[in-house]
Amino acid sequence: MNETLKAILAEAMHLGRDGRFTEATALIQRGLHLTRDTVRPDAATADRHGVIDADFEAIEDVGPAGGRSIHGHYTHGSEARDYDLYVPADTDGAPRPLILMLHGCQQDAADVARLTRFNRLADELGFIVLYPSQSRTANATGCWNWFLPEHRRPDDGEAALLAALTRDISVRHGADPCRLYVAGLSAGGAMALALAAVYPELFAAVGVHSGLPYGLARDQMSALTLMHQGPAAVGGQIPVLSETGVPVIVFQGDADLRVNPVNASWIIEQALSADDEPRIERETGRAPGGLDYTRTRYLEMDGAIRAELWMVQGGGHGWFGGDPAGSFAEPKGPDASREMLRFFLNCAPAA
């Protein structure tokens, strides 16, 4: 008996002891389905298409609201990564949005899930959330390699793996292919922008928290220069994020000592560089019990949102409104998780 089926049967027995027989039966049926799906493609097929290791995709927990936490492994070309997945309880059978959430350096999937509280919000709002984990063999500090050109290619490398994983998970778990979104913190935010640039047809919007502009860094040294000094110190013309215009929301603290806050305005410039002059709306406020902020919205003439920038006064290098149990948390608001989700779910689906 494979380890996945063992885990599923153990969970089903636990549910049965609690009198939750309907859930236990559904779980066993899923286990039987997985055991029929364990034949792996040959190596040539694995190089052309992503492969979810069916023996490795195991349900780890069924939450109080009926949502499932799943752990899996994925191979695409020369890259392979673990991932965590949260699928809320299915209420109406309709396809749901999916958010690809990329952690920062010195984090992993479980850490960023805890930090953002996205699983709890997924139960509330009805979206699937996918958390890949970077391998420490690929980057010793757990950073996504957003700064290396070979990982910003459409055919191989980390961007290609993450895009293929998103597509496959969306099919496997019934996501709406027109409502796929990508977000990230710090290095994860930089990789999220790279994905939006390389795959604008895949992602309907992108969220960047304390991240870096796309395409300016070429190696680790230029990445560090970009982080600490900003784009002007790196040189070169700022590349267009997408000719088709992927909506972008950016959060940045003006007291961030890891990522120079000037990077945020350059991300917005990238996002708008393919558009006519936008209409700008600006407001200031203070989150309840939290920090002051300036929110700037960039709109097309018909009112469609192109970009949104939250500059938080006194904010450092931490997820605003984040759970203190997670690393790189700034517990004081604004609530970056809710605002990012509001932006995503209000964006028109990609054509």
Buried (B, 14 or more C-beta within 10 A) or exposed (E): EBEBBEBBBEBBEEBBEEEBEEBBEBBBEBBEEBBEEEEBEEEEEBBEBBBBBBBBBBBEEBBEEBBBBBBBBBBBBEBBBBBBBBBBBBEEEEBBBBBBBBBBBEBBBBBBBBBBBBBBBBBEBBBBBBBBBBEEEBBEEBBBBBBBEEBBBEEBBBBBBBBBBBBBBBEBBBBBBEBBBBBBBBBBBBBBBBBBBBBBEBBBBBBBBBBBBBBBBBEEEBBEBBBEEBBEEBEEEBEBBBEEBBBBBBBBBBEBEBBBBBBBBBBBBBBBBBEEEBEEEEEEEEBEEBBBBBBBBBBEEEEEBBBBBBBBEEBBBBBBBBBEEBBBBBBBBBBBBBBBBBBBBEBEEBE
